[in-house]
Structure formats: C-alpha cells, structure tokens
Amino acid sequence: MPQTAHRPLKVLVVDDEPDVRELLSEYFTEIGYDVTTAPDGAQAVEDITANPTKYGLVISDLQMPGVDGLGVLKAAKAANPSLAVIIVTGYASVDSAVRAVRMGAYDYLTKPFTLGQIEVIVRRAAERLALEAENRQLARRVEGRDPVESEGAVLERLEAIDQRLARIERLLSGLPVGTRTI
C-alpha cells in the first residue's frame, strides 16, 4: 500500500468532469490511497486552505470554470509548499506546461492518458513525499544531537534512502503501462 509516514497517502482529485473524477477516485482507492474529490477549483482551494496538511497530493484538471488548475496549484503551494500537485489537461500547451512547472507543479500530464501512466507519476510522488518526511526526521535528530543515533548512523540511513529511491525508480520504470485511457 502506498504510504507516507506509515499511513495511506491522502489524495485530492479535482476535475469538473464527473466521470473522470470518479474514475480516478475509484482507481486510486482500489490501489490503497485515501481519496477525496472536488468538483471544481473553488471547492478544492477552500478544502486545501482550511486543511493545509490534510493532503500529500493533488491531481487537478487545468481547464475548469471559475478557479482553474493553476489557481488550485497556486493556493496549494501557498498553503503547503511540500504538497505535490499534478496538473492534467486535455488542452495542453507549452505555455501552460511551463507556467505550471514554474509555479511548482510536480508533473503535467496531457489527456488522454492511461491509468498506468498516472499511477507511475503518483507512486513516484508518494515515494518522494515519504523520503522527504524521513529526511526531515533525520535532520531533526541531527539538529537536536539525538544521543540515540550517531552521525555515522545518520549517514548510513541517508545512504539507505538514496539506494531505496534508486531501486524504486528502476522498478517504476519497468511497470507496465495500463491500457485504460482517460
């Protein structure tokens, strides 16, 4: 089960198309994520702003009435800079992709895409979030000079994290891409 800090990753799926929103929600729930949905950007921004650390990942459509995906991205990064945001769109342009990445998007995916493609991106984001949390914990130990763990032990743990990340990247690159397209 995908996890961050020993609990399922909490994902917010934002899309004004009910079929896409529900398909993504059902799919990620089936593979072990804790999923919430929002039918538009305004509701997503309200939820993220009220609960800045509730989610680890936001998957947002770019083109929505009212608050669009870039508005969701901006609000998410303002509320919680470590929140990973994936922008999906059926109206891709180089300009919108560059703007999204510059604003801090974790990734930018164009429709149509397969569930396998987005799963790979989400798993990579989940692993990154877990590693960042572990690094923060290690930094607090080093900063506080925790007598339980020596500097050598911290370096060993950091090396183990690097090796684990490399192994995960190798495994993800070998995952079969799903056949269902959104």
DADA-V706922 format. One record per pair of residues at least 12 apart in sequence whose C-alpha atoms are under 7 Angstrom apart, sorted by the first residue. I is the first residue (numbers start at 1). J is the second residue. Records with the same first field share a line. If there is no record, write none. Layout:
I: J + J
This chain:
1: 32
2: 32 + 33 + 126
3: 126
4: 126 + 129 + 130
5: 130 + 133
8: 32 + 33 + 34
9: 33 + 34 + 56 + 126
10: 33 + 34 + 35 + 55 + 56 + 57
11: 33 + 34 + 35 + 36 + 55 + 56 + 57 + 58
12: 35 + 36 + 37 + 55 + 57 + 58 + 59
13: 25 + 36 + 37 + 38 + 58 + 59 + 60
14: 37 + 38 + 39 + 40 + 41 + 44 + 59 + 60 + 61
15: 38 + 39 + 40 + 60 + 61
16: 39 + 40 + 64
21: 37
40: 64
41: 64 + 66 + 67 + 68 + 69 + 72
42: 66 + 67
44: 72
45: 72 + 75
48: 76 + 79
49: 79
52: 79 + 80
53: 80
56: 83 + 84
57: 83 + 84 + 85
58: 84 + 85 + 86
59: 85 + 86 + 87
60: 86 + 87 + 88
61: 87 + 88 + 89
62: 87 + 88 + 89
63: 89
69: 87
70: 100
73: 85 + 105
74: 103
84: 105 + 106 + 125
85: 105 + 106
86: 105 + 106 + 107 + 108
87: 105 + 107 + 108 + 109
88: 108 + 109 + 110 + 111
89: 109 + 110 + 111
90: 110 + 111 + 112
92: 110
111: 182
112: 181 + 182
113: 181 + 182
114: 178 + 179 + 180 + 181 + 182
115: 178 + 180 + 181
116: 177 + 178
117: 177 + 178
120: 172
138: 154
